[in-house]
Amino acid sequence: MVAPNPLRISLSQSFGFSRIMDEDLHCISETPQFERPDSAEKAIELLVQDQDYTGKIKELQAYLDKVNEIVKPGCSPEVLKVALNFISSLVNFLSHISSPKPHASL
């Protein structure tokens, strides 16, 4: 009997983050220099922000990798139940905060 492959959660595959980040970095490198004197400072600030964002994505991926190590076929029912509860709550919360909010009209 062949054991089933463990589920692999990957941000780069599931959401295309590596492609998006590559495209963003490519666009930044090809952006023409602004003619204002503070353009270099703004470019550095954008690069620092992009590195911070990339670092946070990598941190999130590390957490997902750890979940993959713990929650796999053969884990205890309790571990599976807790993981499902937390992941479903997280997905619901993220879906709620990322959905567009309707604007009130007067």
N, C-alpha and C positions, 0 to 999 in steps of 0.2 A: 504494500500500500504506500502510495506516495503522499507525503505530508503536504498539506496546502501551503502555498507561499504566504508568508505573513504580509499583512496590509502595510504598505509603505506610504506614509504621508509625506509628500514633497511639495513645498511651496513652489519651487522652480518649475516642476512639471505640472502641478495642478493649476497654478495661477499664472504661469509664464513669467514669474518675477525675474528670472535671469535674463530672459529676452528683453523684458521691459527695461531693466537696469542697463543692459548693454546698449539699447537704443537711446536711453537718456544720456548715458555717458558719451555716446557717439555724437549726439546732438550738441552737447555742451562743448565738445572739442572742436566742432565745426562752427560754433556761433561766432559771428564777426565781433571784433572788439568795439565797444561803445566809445563814442568820442568824448564823453564826459570824464573829468579827472578822477572820479570815484569808481570808474568801471572796474579796475583791477581789484579793488577792495570788495566790490559786489560779487565779482567772479570767484574770489577766494571764499567769501561767505557761502555762496551757492555750493561750492565744492565741499566745504566742511559740512554743510547740511546734508548733502548727498551721501557723504561718507558716514555720517551719523545714522541716516536712514538705512543704508546698506548694512551697517553694524547691527541695527535693531532687527532687520530681516534675518540676518545670520543667527542672532540670538533666538529668535522665534523658531527658526529651523532646528536649532539645537534642542529646544524643548520638545518639538514634535518628534525628533529622532529618539529622544529619551522615552517618550510615550510609546513609540514603536518597539523599543527594546522591552518594555515592561508589559504592554498589552499585546499579546500575540496568542495564537492558538495554543491551548494548554495552560493558560494563566487561570488563576482561581476565578470562580464566578463573582466573588466579591470585588476583585480588582476590575473585572470587566464591567460590572454594574456601576461602580464609582466612576470609571473612565467615561462610560456612556452618559451618565448624568451630568458630569462636568462639561464634556464636549458639547452635548446638546444645549446646555445652558449658555455656553460660550458662543456657539453658533447663533442661537436666538438673539442674544444680546448684540453681537456684532452686526447681525442682519438688521436689527432695529436701529442702531446708531448710524449705519451706513446707508439706509434708505433715504431717498429724497423727502424732505419735509414740505408739506403743502403750505403755501403762503396764504395768510389770511387776507381777504379782500374787504374793503370797507364799503 
